[in-house]
Amino acid sequence: MSQIVPRPSLRKISPYIPGKSIESVRREFGLKEVVKLASNENPLGVSPKAMSVYRKASKDCFLYPEGASPELRKALAQFHKVPEESVLIGNGSDEIIRLFCEAFLDENQEALTSQYAFVRFRQQSLLMGASVIEVPMKNWKLDLETMAGALSERTRLVFIPNPNNPTGTYNSQKELEKFISRLPPSAILILDEAYYHYARLEKDYPESIPLWAPRLPNVAVLRTFSKAYGLAGLRVGYVVTNPETIGWMDRIRMPFNVSLPAQRACIAAIKDLGFLSKGVSLNLKEKVFLEKSLPQLGFELVSSACNFIFTKSPIPGKQLFQKLLERGIIIRPLDEYGLSFHVRISIGKRQDHLKLLKSLKAILK
Ligand SMILES: Cc1ncc(COP(=O)(O)O)c(C=O)c1O
């Protein structure tokens, strides 16, 4: 028997369960065609302009990248009309969630978030030995009123995913303004806006960067290149917040956290507004289609501001997941969140949805 002893806080953490990959399903079930509707990726793939820059930049792979991604930082600062020192680039927004926890959480301190909030907030906060307060949701939405009541002098970080994964719900500008007015100066609010490009179609969704970050010192806005930009595989995310907060996180960032081709491809992606809007329009059209079709098969829907549907299945989620896998379709069961009948289905292309609906009909008949 080994004598290896992990940090005590590690025992509280279960490994993150990523969506199943297309390759693993092909191997496991001997299938040629597999449709993945499990990780909220972009069904249109990558912007051709970003791809061309990526290919060119890959010739320089023998070089270390510039550590702080200065060109991408500058491009994002210009895009958002904020100072460069207010932007930090991470290896996916996942790395930035981790950096927040490593820089600002310790034992006897608290991270505040919601029940059913994106699972990484909890995992990273527990790793630092902090307590995690998860306020129950109201109608599958973050209850900001009750969350504000749970703020204390021990609260160091507040995670508000807006909209939230996996529920797909969002909080309005008014609700957030009220919450921010009750935020103590010693707590940092992290607005995780991974699905910003889809959610901004909602009338009362806030434009948080011009409104609050970096204008308010303890509000941080987190964005990613993994969803609407279609660059999940390159692992790039960023945060906009006050330079002092960024300075603390920059000290512990991995020295070369984002590869050179990834940095350059992201600069090209920001400029390709055509690709972005094509993806957002397709998502809206296909969301309407699924929202009409799924209830006819007995699914209960929650209105989504994202590129996925959160729904209660007529049969247990794991069972549905398994039966769809056998037919070459990957969705996401949500047992990890303690939701045994709910599943998350990423929005793809029409042909993916037709295949999904046909399989669901056969499974549920
Ligand atoms: C709410 C939310 N935040 C953050 C992330 C992490 O994204 P990435 O690390 O790819 O930027 C995700 C990914 O699914 C997410 O749903």
The ligand as an SDF file (V2000), in Angstrom:
LIG
                    3D

 16 16  0  0  0  0  0  0  0  0999 V2000
  -20.3140   28.7930  -17.4200 C   0  0  0  0  0  0  0  0  0  0  0  0
  -19.0030   28.3250  -17.9380 C   0  0  0  0  0  0  0  0  0  0  0  0
  -17.8880   28.9210  -17.5150 N   0  0  0  0  0  0  0  0  0  0  0  0
  -16.6790   28.5400  -17.9360 C   0  0  0  0  0  0  0  0  0  0  0  0
  -16.5290   27.4930  -18.8250 C   0  0  0  0  0  0  0  0  0  0  0  0
  -15.1520   27.0700  -19.2280 C   0  0  0  0  0  0  0  0  0  0  0  0
  -14.8900   27.4060  -20.5380 O   0  0  0  0  0  0  0  0  0  0  0  0
  -13.4470   27.4170  -21.1550 P   0  0  0  0  0  0  0  0  0  0  0  0
  -12.4850   26.9510  -20.1230 O   0  0  0  0  0  0  0  0  0  0  0  0
  -13.5150   26.5320  -22.3360 O   0  0  0  0  0  0  0  0  0  0  0  0
  -13.1850   28.8620  -21.5230 O   0  0  0  0  0  0  0  0  0  0  0  0
  -17.6610   26.8380  -19.3040 C   0  0  0  0  0  0  0  0  0  0  0  0
  -17.5120   25.6890  -20.2140 C   0  0  0  0  0  0  0  0  0  0  0  0
  -18.3820   24.9710  -20.5420 O   0  0  0  0  0  0  0  0  0  0  0  0
  -18.9270   27.2520  -18.8490 C   0  0  0  0  0  0  0  0  0  0  0  0
  -20.0390   26.6440  -19.2550 O   0  0  0  0  0  0  0  0  0  0  0  0
  1  2  1  0
  2  3  1  0
  2 15  2  0
  3  4  2  0
  4  5  1  0
  5  6  1  0
  5 12  2  0
  6  7  1  0
  7  8  1  0
  8  9  2  0
  8 10  1  0
  8 11  1  0
 12 13  1  0
 12 15  1  0
 13 14  2  0
 15 16  1  0
M  END
$$$$
